[in-house]
Amino acid sequence: MSEQERPSGEESAAQAEQPAPRPHRGPPIETADETLSERGEATAKRLAAALGADAVAAGGRGETPWARVEPSALERTLRRCRDDDALRFDMLHCLLAVDYVERIELDYVLASVAHNRKAIIKVDLPPDAPSAPTATHLWQAAAWYEREAHDLFGVVFDGNDDLAPLLLFEGFEGRPGLKSFPLHEYEEY
């Protein structure tokens, strides 16, 4: 390398400080279209009619529509989904939490055995103090899911008197489901 091609001391230090480019790890991620099938559209219409103004947003994919509600309308919405004859979501298929940093989203995946359909009720909670009413009085399965969401994300379910650790040991510090949890700094006991 000639003297002209060689970077000066300042230039080489600046180059050393720059992070190496990240390697490409496969094709870009494609997101699926939010398109409902004919059956999904029929379920979405029933869901919209039952929820009325409580649904602040809606969408879906395939045969599964979703509706987003405000936290203040969550308990009323879940009860309507269970008790409305057109819906009869008699089973809580799953309850999951998702950390989007600026909010914690709870997704209630409901199933109707009688009508053979599913729907998802979504609610956004503040990340600094996530709290929602319990659904254990509507579906017993909610007890396990609420304990899991409390363990991993710190969601408090008002009215659930058993939020004892389910997956973590008593005294575990932190919420490993949150993106802010330092997974690489954790030391096993």
C-alpha positions as CSV (number, residue, x, y, z in Angstrom):
1,M,0.0,0.0,0.0
2,S,1.5,3.4,-1.0
3,E,1.7,6.3,1.3
4,Q,-1.2,8.0,-0.5
5,E,-3.5,5.0,-0.1
6,R,-2.8,4.6,3.6
7,P,-5.4,6.3,5.9
8,S,-4.1,8.9,8.3
9,G,-4.1,8.1,12.0
10,E,-7.4,10.1,12.6
11,E,-9.1,8.4,9.6
12,S,-8.1,4.9,10.7
13,A,-9.4,5.6,14.3
14,A,-12.7,6.8,12.9
15,Q,-13.0,3.6,10.8
16,A,-12.2,1.4,13.7
17,E,-15.0,3.1,15.8
18,Q,-17.7,2.4,13.1
19,P,-19.5,-0.9,13.8
20,A,-19.2,-3.6,11.2
21,P,-22.3,-3.9,8.9
22,R,-24.7,-6.6,10.0
23,P,-24.8,-9.6,7.7
24,H,-28.0,-10.1,5.8
25,R,-29.9,-13.0,7.4
26,G,-32.2,-14.2,4.7
27,P,-35.1,-12.7,2.8
28,P,-37.0,-9.7,4.2
29,I,-39.9,-10.6,6.4
30,E,-43.2,-10.3,4.6
31,T,-46.2,-9.5,6.7
32,A,-49.5,-11.3,5.9
33,D,-52.4,-9.2,4.6
34,E,-55.1,-8.4,7.0
35,T,-57.7,-10.1,4.9
36,L,-60.7,-12.0,6.2
37,S,-62.3,-15.0,4.5
38,E,-66.0,-15.1,3.9
39,R,-66.4,-17.0,7.2
40,G,-64.2,-14.5,9.0
41,E,-66.2,-11.6,7.6
42,A,-69.4,-13.2,9.0
43,T,-67.8,-13.6,12.4
44,A,-66.5,-10.0,12.3
45,K,-70.0,-8.6,11.5
46,R,-71.4,-10.5,14.5
47,L,-68.6,-9.3,16.7
48,A,-69.0,-5.7,15.6
49,A,-72.8,-5.8,16.2
50,A,-72.3,-7.2,19.7
51,L,-69.5,-4.8,20.7
52,G,-70.9,-1.7,19.1
53,A,-68.9,1.5,20.1
54,D,-66.7,-0.5,22.5
55,A,-64.6,-1.7,19.5
56,V,-62.2,1.1,18.8
57,A,-60.4,-0.8,16.0
58,A,-60.9,-4.0,14.1
59,G,-59.2,-6.3,11.6
60,G,-58.4,-9.9,11.1
61,R,-56.8,-12.6,9.0
62,G,-58.3,-15.7,7.5
63,E,-61.2,-16.9,9.6
64,T,-60.2,-15.0,12.8
65,P,-61.3,-11.4,13.2
66,W,-60.0,-9.1,16.0
67,A,-61.4,-6.1,17.8
68,R,-59.4,-3.6,20.0
69,V,-61.2,-2.2,23.1
70,E,-60.3,0.4,25.7
71,P,-59.3,-1.1,29.1
72,S,-62.4,0.4,30.7
73,A,-64.6,-1.7,28.3
74,L,-62.6,-5.0,28.6
75,E,-64.7,-6.8,31.2
76,R,-68.0,-5.8,29.6
77,T,-66.6,-6.8,26.2
78,L,-65.4,-10.2,27.3
79,R,-68.8,-10.9,29.1
80,R,-70.7,-9.9,25.9
81,C,-68.5,-12.2,23.8
82,R,-69.3,-15.1,26.1
83,D,-73.0,-14.5,26.7
84,D,-74.2,-13.1,23.3
85,D,-76.1,-15.8,21.5
86,A,-74.7,-14.8,18.1
87,L,-71.2,-15.2,19.4
88,R,-71.2,-17.7,22.4
89,F,-67.4,-17.6,22.9
90,D,-67.6,-20.2,25.6
91,M,-63.8,-20.9,25.7
92,L,-60.8,-18.8,26.4
93,H,-58.4,-20.5,24.0
94,C,-55.4,-18.4,25.1
95,L,-54.4,-15.1,26.7
96,L,-51.1,-13.6,25.8
97,A,-49.2,-10.4,26.4
98,V,-46.9,-8.6,23.9
99,D,-44.4,-5.9,24.8
100,Y,-44.4,-3.2,22.2
101,V,-42.2,-1.0,24.5
102,E,-44.7,2.0,24.4
103,R,-47.6,-0.3,25.4
104,I,-48.3,-3.8,26.6
105,E,-51.0,-5.5,24.5
106,L,-53.2,-8.3,25.9
107,D,-54.8,-10.6,23.4
108,Y,-57.7,-12.8,24.4
109,V,-58.1,-15.6,21.9
110,L,-61.7,-16.7,22.3
111,A,-63.4,-19.8,20.8
112,S,-67.0,-20.8,20.3
113,V,-67.5,-24.6,20.4
114,A,-71.1,-24.2,19.4
115,H,-70.4,-22.0,16.3
116,N,-66.9,-23.4,15.5
117,R,-65.3,-20.0,15.3
118,K,-62.6,-17.8,16.9
119,A,-62.0,-14.2,17.5
120,I,-59.4,-12.1,19.3
121,I,-60.1,-9.2,21.7
122,K,-57.1,-6.9,22.1
123,V,-56.5,-4.2,24.8
124,D,-53.5,-1.9,25.2
125,L,-52.2,-1.2,28.7
126,P,-49.6,1.4,29.8
127,P,-46.1,-0.2,30.1
128,D,-45.3,1.4,33.4
129,A,-48.3,0.0,35.4
130,P,-50.1,-2.6,33.3
131,S,-53.4,-3.5,34.9
132,A,-56.6,-5.2,33.7
133,P,-59.7,-6.8,35.3
134,T,-59.5,-10.5,35.8
135,A,-61.4,-12.9,33.5
136,T,-61.3,-15.8,35.9
137,H,-65.0,-15.3,36.7
138,L,-65.8,-15.8,33.0
139,W,-63.4,-18.6,32.2
140,Q,-61.5,-20.7,34.7
141,A,-58.6,-21.1,32.2
142,A,-57.9,-17.4,32.6
143,A,-56.3,-18.1,36.0
144,W,-53.2,-19.9,34.5
145,Y,-52.8,-17.3,31.7
146,E,-53.1,-14.4,34.0
147,R,-50.4,-15.8,36.3
148,E,-48.2,-16.3,33.3
149,A,-48.7,-12.7,32.1
150,H,-48.1,-11.4,35.6
151,D,-44.9,-13.5,35.9
152,L,-43.4,-12.5,32.6
153,F,-44.8,-9.0,31.9
154,G,-45.9,-7.6,35.3
155,V,-49.5,-7.3,34.3
156,V,-51.7,-7.0,37.5
157,F,-55.2,-8.6,37.1
158,D,-57.6,-6.8,39.4
159,G,-59.8,-9.3,41.2
160,N,-57.4,-12.3,40.7
161,D,-56.3,-13.2,44.2
162,D,-53.7,-15.8,43.1
163,L,-51.0,-14.2,41.1
164,A,-48.3,-16.3,42.7
165,P,-45.3,-17.1,40.4
166,L,-46.2,-19.8,37.9
167,L,-43.1,-20.0,35.7
168,L,-40.5,-18.2,37.9
169,F,-39.3,-18.9,41.4
170,E,-40.5,-16.9,44.4
171,G,-38.3,-13.8,44.7
172,F,-37.2,-13.7,41.1
173,E,-36.4,-10.1,40.2
174,G,-37.5,-8.6,36.9
175,R,-40.0,-9.5,34.1
176,P,-38.3,-11.6,31.5
177,G,-41.1,-11.2,28.9
178,L,-40.3,-7.4,28.6
179,K,-37.9,-6.3,26.0
180,S,-36.1,-4.2,28.6
181,F,-35.2,-7.3,30.6
182,P,-31.4,-7.8,30.5
183,L,-31.3,-11.4,29.2
184,H,-27.6,-11.4,28.4
185,E,-26.7,-10.0,31.9
186,Y,-28.7,-12.5,33.8
187,E,-26.7,-14.9,36.0
188,E,-28.2,-18.3,36.9
189,Y,-28.4,-19.2,40.5
